[in-house]
Structures are given as C-alpha cells and as structure tokens.
Amino acid sequence: MTGFVDVFLRVLLVALFGACVAVQVWAGSLAAPIVGGVSGVVLVCLIVAGALCVEAVLISVWMLAGMVRDTSIFDARTRADRWTNTAIAALGLAAVFAACGFVYFLVSQTQPSHEAEAVLAVVAAAAVGVAVALALVVVVMRRLLQTAIQYQSELAEVI
C-alpha cells in the first residue's frame, strides 16, 4: 500500500470515527423531534449501538491497515483473523439492531399509517441488507486472507 493511500485511508477512518462519536453525542437531540417518550429512548439506544458497531469496524480496518503497512498481514502470529472476526461480529450486531428497531417501531405505533410503515420497512430492510452484505464481504475477505497466510507459510517452508 502506498504512503498516500495509507494516509488517505487513516484520515478517512478518523473522520468517520469522529462522525460516529458526534452522532452518539447528539443522538438525543436528533431523536427527540422525530419521536418522544419511550420510543425516543429506544431510538437513541439504537443509534448509539449502531454507531458503536460502525466504530468497531473502523478500528478493525485501522488495525488491518497497520498490518498491511508493516507487511505483517500474512504472518500467522499477528492474528489478523481477530480483527476480521471483530468486523464480522459488529456488522452482524448492526443487522440485529436494525431488525430489532424495525420490529419495535412497527409494534409500538398506536395508529400506524401505511406511509410510515412503508418508510420504516424500507429503511430497516436497507440497514439490515447493507449490514449483512458487508458482513458477507468481510467473511469472503477473511477466507482470502486465511488462504494467503497458508500460501505464505508454505512458500516460507520451501524457501
């Protein structure tokens, strides 16, 4: 990875992490105008939990990028699997939070309008779909990493 790409990636990761922290800090004021009462608290909890999941993925990417920079990504001792597993778990949890939020808001509406239900369903399906798709991409990437580590170990034995 070139120096420019590494610096750009790290700046982007820091900016995204900062945005997640800002969303967590302002979650209450963001959710209050949308819904109130118990539903507002649930929405704030979902926002904070979702942002924590995104932060876990960003930290995992940061650590993996450091391993790539140090050319230790293929070293079995660096335990790159730990960081890919963390990203997969965080994305899976994000999908669960999105699905739970959908179910809660669908059930808790006293007089649900068809438009509100449709918007809620589309947003929840998009959130769940994106989280699951990203988790599956990371699963494939983890398998590629495991294969590359195996090939690197076999090549080291030959040399």
C-alpha positions in Angstrom: 0.0 0.0 0.0 1.4 3.4 -1.0 2.0 6.1 1.6 -0.6 8.3 0.0 -3.3 5.6 0.2 -2.3 4.8 3.8 -2.6 8.4 4.9 -5.8 9.0 3.0 -7.4 5.8 4.5 -6.4 6.8 8.0 -7.7 10.4 7.6 -10.9 8.9 6.3 -11.2 6.4 9.2 -10.5 9.2 11.7 -13.2 11.4 10.1 -15.7 8.6 10.1 -14.9 7.7 13.7 -15.4 11.4 14.7 -18.7 11.4 12.8 -19.8 8.3 14.8 -18.9 9.9 18.1 -20.7 13.1 17.1 -23.8 11.1 16.2 -23.7 9.4 19.6 -23.3 12.7 21.4 -26.2 14.3 19.6 -28.4 11.2 19.4 -30.8 12.5 22.0 -31.3 15.9 20.3 -31.6 14.1 16.9 -34.2 11.6 18.1 -36.3 14.0 20.2 -38.0 15.8 17.3 -38.7 12.5 15.5 -40.2 10.5 18.3 -40.8 11.2 22.0 -41.1 9.2 25.2 -40.1 5.6 25.4 -39.7 5.4 21.7 -37.2 8.3 21.8 -35.1 6.4 24.3 -35.2 3.2 22.2 -34.2 5.2 19.1 -31.3 6.8 20.9 -30.2 3.4 22.1 -30.4 2.0 18.6 -28.4 5.0 17.2 -25.7 4.6 19.9 -25.5 0.8 19.4 -25.3 1.2 15.6 -22.6 3.8 15.9 -20.6 1.5 18.3 -20.8 -1.2 15.7 -19.5 1.1 13.0 -16.7 2.2 15.3 -15.7 -1.4 15.9 -15.5 -2.0 12.1 -13.4 1.2 11.7 -11.0 0.1 14.5 -10.7 -3.3 12.8 -9.9 -1.7 9.4 -7.3 0.6 11.1 -5.6 -2.4 12.7 -5.6 -4.4 9.5 -4.3 -1.4 7.5 -1.4 -1.2 10.1 -0.7 -4.9 9.5 -0.6 -4.3 5.7 1.7 -1.2 6.2 4.0 -3.3 8.4 3.8 -6.2 5.9 2.8 -8.5 8.8 -0.7 -9.2 7.5 0.3 -12.6 6.2 2.1 -13.5 9.4 0.0 -16.1 11.3 1.2 -14.7 14.6 -0.3 -11.2 14.0 -3.8 -12.7 14.4 -5.4 -10.7 11.6 -8.4 -13.1 12.0 -9.2 -11.5 15.3 -9.8 -8.1 13.5 -11.8 -9.6 10.7 -13.9 -11.6 13.1 -14.5 -8.4 15.1 -15.7 -6.6 11.9 -18.0 -9.5 11.1 -19.4 -9.6 14.6 -20.0 -5.9 14.6 -21.7 -5.9 11.2 -23.9 -8.9 12.4 -24.9 -7.0 15.5 -25.7 -3.9 13.4 -28.1 -6.1 11.4 -29.7 -7.4 14.5 -30.1 -3.9 16.0 -31.7 -2.7 12.7 -34.1 -5.6 12.7 -35.0 -5.2 16.4 -35.6 -1.5 15.8 -37.9 -2.2 12.9 -39.9 -4.7 14.9 -40.1 -2.4 18.0 -41.3 0.6 16.0 -43.7 -1.4 13.9 -45.3 -2.9 17.1 -45.2 0.3 19.2 -47.0 2.6 16.8 -50.5 3.2 18.1 -52.0 4.3 14.8 -49.5 3.3 12.2 -50.0 5.0 8.8 -49.3 2.9 5.7 -46.7 5.5 4.6 -44.9 5.4 7.9 -44.9 1.6 7.8 -43.5 1.6 4.3 -40.8 4.1 5.1 -39.9 2.2 8.2 -39.8 -1.1 6.3 -37.6 0.3 3.5 -35.1 1.9 6.0 -34.9 -1.2 8.1 -34.5 -3.5 5.1 -31.8 -1.3 3.7 -29.9 -1.2 7.0 -30.2 -4.9 7.5 -29.3 -5.6 3.9 -26.3 -3.4 4.0 -25.0 -4.8 7.3 -25.5 -8.4 6.1 -23.9 -7.7 2.7 -20.9 -6.1 4.3 -20.5 -8.9 6.8 -20.6 -11.4 4.0 -18.0 -9.4 2.1 -15.7 -9.5 5.1 -16.3 -13.2 5.5 -15.1 -13.7 1.9 -12.1 -11.4 2.6 -11.3 -13.4 5.7 -11.2 -16.6 3.8 -8.9 -15.0 1.2 -6.7 -13.8 4.0 -6.5 -17.3 5.5 -5.6 -18.7 2.1 -2.9 -16.1 1.6 -1.5 -16.8 5.0 -1.4 -20.6 4.3 0.3 -20.0 0.9 2.8 -17.6 2.6 3.6 -20.3 5.2 4.1 -22.9 2.5 6.3 -20.7 0.5 8.4 -19.9 3.5 8.9 -23.6 4.1 10.0 -24.1 0.5 12.5 -21.3 0.6 
